[in-house]
């Protein structure tokens, strides 16, 4: 069963995750393409560390702990995403 990745989009049509991917180095972009291909081929069978369930937010993690600010952004986007899908 093939499926496509859906990227979070703001109400005004911006796609922060795609914008972030466009700015990645060639090496990082290649890693992303590899993971996206795995996701497309194997669907929900691909688990962490290769993929997180939803692409809502982008940032470069530099510590073990995810900063609370980054979590808050992703939670806000999820709420917005779900409210628009209803």
Backbone as numpy.savetxt, mean C-alpha at the origin, in Angstrom:
# Nx Ny Nz CAx CAy CAz Cx Cy Cz
-7.19 -17.58 -9.55 -8.04 -16.40 -9.55 -7.15 -15.16 -9.55
-7.17 -14.40 -10.63 -6.38 -13.18 -10.73 -7.16 -12.00 -10.18
-6.46 -11.05 -9.61 -7.07 -9.82 -9.15 -6.06 -8.71 -9.24
-6.52 -7.47 -9.17 -5.63 -6.33 -9.29 -5.54 -5.61 -7.95
-4.46 -4.89 -7.77 -4.26 -4.11 -6.56 -5.04 -2.82 -6.68
-5.78 -2.49 -5.65 -6.50 -1.22 -5.61 -5.75 -0.28 -4.67
-5.41 0.88 -5.18 -4.65 1.86 -4.40 -5.60 2.90 -3.82
-5.32 3.29 -2.58 -6.09 4.34 -1.94 -5.99 5.61 -2.77
-7.13 6.29 -2.92 -7.20 7.55 -3.65 -7.93 8.57 -2.80
-7.39 9.78 -2.70 -8.04 10.82 -1.91 -9.31 11.27 -2.62
-10.14 12.03 -1.92 -11.39 12.53 -2.49 -11.13 13.39 -3.72
-9.98 14.08 -3.76 -9.68 14.92 -4.92 -8.89 14.19 -6.01
-8.79 12.86 -5.90 -8.22 12.05 -6.96 -6.73 11.77 -6.87
-6.05 12.24 -5.84 -4.62 11.96 -5.70 -4.41 10.54 -5.18
-3.30 9.96 -5.55 -2.97 8.60 -5.14 -1.60 8.61 -4.48
-1.54 8.86 -3.16 -0.25 9.00 -2.48 0.66 7.78 -2.58
0.10 6.59 -2.59 0.93 5.39 -2.65 1.60 5.29 -4.03
0.85 5.53 -5.09 1.45 5.49 -6.44 2.51 6.57 -6.60
2.24 7.76 -6.05 3.23 8.85 -6.11 4.51 8.43 -5.40
4.37 7.76 -4.26 5.53 7.27 -3.51 6.30 6.24 -4.32
5.59 5.31 -4.94 6.23 4.27 -5.75 7.00 4.89 -6.91
6.43 5.91 -7.52 7.10 6.57 -8.64 8.44 7.19 -8.22
8.56 7.57 -6.95 9.78 8.22 -6.46 10.82 7.23 -5.93
10.50 5.95 -5.89 11.44 4.95 -5.37 12.64 4.79 -6.29
13.74 4.35 -5.71 14.92 4.02 -6.51 14.58 2.82 -7.40
15.40 2.60 -8.41 15.16 1.48 -9.32 15.14 0.15 -8.56
16.05 -0.01 -7.59 16.10 -1.24 -6.80 14.83 -1.44 -5.97
14.39 -0.38 -5.30 13.18 -0.47 -4.48 11.94 -0.69 -5.34
11.90 -0.04 -6.49 10.78 -0.22 -7.41 10.73 -1.66 -7.91
11.89 -2.25 -8.18 11.95 -3.65 -8.63 11.41 -4.59 -7.55
11.75 -4.32 -6.28 11.21 -5.12 -5.18 9.70 -5.00 -5.12
9.19 -3.79 -5.29 7.74 -3.58 -5.26 7.07 -4.36 -6.40
7.63 -4.28 -7.60 7.05 -4.99 -8.76 7.05 -6.49 -8.50
8.13 -7.02 -7.92 8.20 -8.45 -7.59 7.07 -8.84 -6.64
6.88 -8.05 -5.58 5.83 -8.34 -4.60 4.44 -8.21 -5.22
4.25 -7.17 -6.03 2.95 -6.98 -6.69 2.64 -8.15 -7.62
3.66 -8.64 -8.33 3.46 -9.80 -9.20 3.08 -11.05 -8.39
3.76 -11.26 -7.26 3.40 -12.38 -6.39 1.95 -12.26 -5.91
1.59 -11.06 -5.53 0.24 -10.81 -5.05 -0.79 -11.12 -6.14
-0.53 -10.66 -7.34 -1.44 -10.92 -8.45 -1.57 -12.39 -8.78
-0.47 -13.12 -8.67 -0.48 -14.54 -9.02 -1.07 -15.42 -7.93
-0.74 -15.12 -6.68 -1.13 -16.00 -5.60 -2.23 -15.45 -4.70
-2.72 -14.27 -5.00 -3.83 -13.64 -4.26 -3.57 -13.62 -2.76
-4.53 -14.05 -2.00 -4.45 -13.95 -0.55 -3.47 -14.94 0.08
-2.89 -15.83 -0.71 -1.92 -16.78 -0.16 -0.58 -16.13 0.14
-0.33 -14.92 -0.41 0.92 -14.21 -0.13 0.75 -13.50 1.20
1.60 -13.82 2.15 1.50 -13.27 3.51 2.71 -12.40 3.82
2.67 -11.77 5.00 3.82 -11.00 5.45 5.05 -11.91 5.49
6.22 -11.46 5.20 6.63 -10.07 5.07 6.48 -9.50 3.67
5.92 -10.24 2.73 5.85 -9.77 1.36 4.77 -8.73 1.10
3.68 -8.80 1.85 2.58 -7.88 1.57 1.76 -7.58 2.81
1.28 -6.38 2.89 0.30 -5.99 3.89 -1.05 -6.04 3.18
-2.13 -6.25 3.88 -3.41 -6.44 3.21 -3.92 -5.26 2.38
-3.66 -4.01 2.79 -4.22 -2.86 2.09 -3.16 -1.80 1.88
-3.14 -1.21 0.69 -2.19 -0.14 0.41 -2.86 1.21 0.64
-2.78 1.68 1.88 -3.41 2.94 2.27 -2.40 4.06 2.44
-1.19 3.71 2.80 -0.23 4.73 3.20 1.16 4.28 2.80
2.05 5.24 2.67 3.42 4.94 2.30 4.36 5.76 3.16
5.40 5.14 3.62 6.48 5.80 4.31 7.63 4.81 4.40
8.81 5.33 4.63 9.98 4.47 4.78 10.19 4.21 6.26
10.06 2.96 6.64 10.20 2.59 8.05 11.68 2.52 8.41
12.06 3.29 9.43 13.46 3.37 9.80 13.74 2.78 11.18
12.70 2.39 11.89 12.86 1.80 13.22 11.99 0.55 13.30
12.17 -0.22 14.36 11.36 -1.42 14.57 9.89 -1.07 14.76
9.64 -0.01 15.53 8.27 0.37 15.85 7.73 1.35 14.82
6.51 1.08 14.34 5.87 2.01 13.41 5.42 3.24 14.18
5.81 4.44 13.72 5.42 5.66 14.42 3.89 5.81 14.48
3.39 6.28 15.62 1.94 6.41 15.80 1.33 7.37 14.79
2.09 8.36 14.36 1.59 9.31 13.34 1.28 8.57 12.03
2.14 7.64 11.65 1.95 6.89 10.41 0.73 5.96 10.53
0.55 5.36 11.68 -0.62 4.50 11.92 -1.89 5.33 11.85
-1.88 6.52 12.44 -3.05 7.40 12.43 -3.43 7.80 11.01
-2.45 8.08 10.17 -2.75 8.42 8.77 -3.43 7.25 8.07
-2.89 6.05 8.24 -3.48 4.87 7.60 -4.90 4.60 8.12
-5.11 4.76 9.42 -6.45 4.55 9.99 -7.44 5.57 9.44
-7.02 6.83 9.34 -7.90 7.87 8.79 -8.26 7.56 7.34
-7.28 7.12 6.57 -7.53 6.80 5.16 -8.45 5.59 5.04
-8.30 4.61 5.92 -9.18 3.45 5.88 -10.62 3.86 6.16
-10.81 4.70 7.17 -12.16 5.19 7.47 -12.76 5.94 6.28
-11.95 6.79 5.67 -12.42 7.54 4.50 -12.75 6.61 3.34
-11.87 5.65 3.10 -12.06 4.67 2.03 -13.36 3.89 2.23
-13.58 3.39 3.44 -14.78 2.61 3.73 -16.03 3.45 3.62
-15.98 4.71 4.07 -17.17 5.56 3.99 -17.55 5.87 2.54
-16.56 5.96 1.66 -16.85 6.21 0.24 -17.35 4.97 -0.46
-16.98 3.78 0.04 -17.41 2.52 -0.58 -18.85 2.14 -0.24
-19.40 2.76 0.80 -20.76 2.40 1.23 -21.79 2.90 0.28
